[in-house]
Amino acid sequence: MASNPSYLCIDNDSPELSYFPSVNLEPSPNVTGGWQLLYSGSGAALAPGQVGVGTSYHYTNLNGASFMVQWNGTGIDLMGTATNASYSISLDESPLPPSSYNVSQTVLASLNDLEDAYHTILLTTMITTPSTPNAFITFDEAIIAYAPPPTADNTTAVPYTINDSDLAFMGLWSYVTDSTGTSMHVSTSAGDRVQTTFGGSAITVYGLVSSYSGRYSVIIDNVSLSRAPISSLSSMRRTAHLR
């Protein structure tokens, strides 16, 4: 009997998602220009480095705006809402019929029982009357499903945290505490590295997403990926997930 899938939530402001176009770095809401990041408690950013308060979400009323999620697994749920608007979805560059989206009140699409492989999903807005009040699409998070490797069949995934003491920081890292009381290692020098080893089928890296963040790369078992955790509002978010 095959193992049950594991699930991972990717927040809408994670650098693992791509928005086209994105207006996150603008100092005021601009939902007519693209995808805007807002927080339920603090709204849009008024200054660089502002800390987001409440629940984050992206929304837009621009026709033709899109966002993309790439993941390795067997399913995905796109959580959000469409108000006086519609959208199209393609999976691995193939358009899907709307009847396959499995839409519900807070779910834009739910695709399951996919091949356990690397997938790309693209959602594109279809807002033909952007002047209509409250015509917009909101995106909250993506929930991905992935199966354990064959060698871990009939097992249950048990997550554990790798402590700072088990990480090797190389370079000019500093240790700081921000205004919210969150402590973290910070680097402002290109080439600084942090390294660890682990046994398992997946690893998630958490870090700061803000308007001051720079690009970084992650290498696992000689496979590399690059990310840019840039956002108008600051928050601690998942910055990479590899399996």
Beta strands, then each sheet from edge to edge (+ up, - down):
strand 1: 6-11
strand 2: 17-20
strand 3: 36-39
strand 4: 56-60
strand 5: 66-73
strand 6: 75-83
strand 7: 86-91
strand 8: 94-95
strand 9: 107-111
strand 10: 117-126
strand 11: 136-146
strand 12: 168-170
strand 13: 174-177
strand 14: 183-186
strand 15: 193-195
strand 16: 203-209
strand 17: 216-220
strand 18: 223-227
strand 19: 235-242
sheet 1: 1+ 11- 4+ 3-
sheet 2: 1+ 11- 6+ 9-
sheet 3: 2+ 5- 10+ 7- 8+
sheet 4: 12+ 15-
sheet 5: 13+ 14-
sheet 6: 16+ 19-
sheet 7: 17+ 18-
end
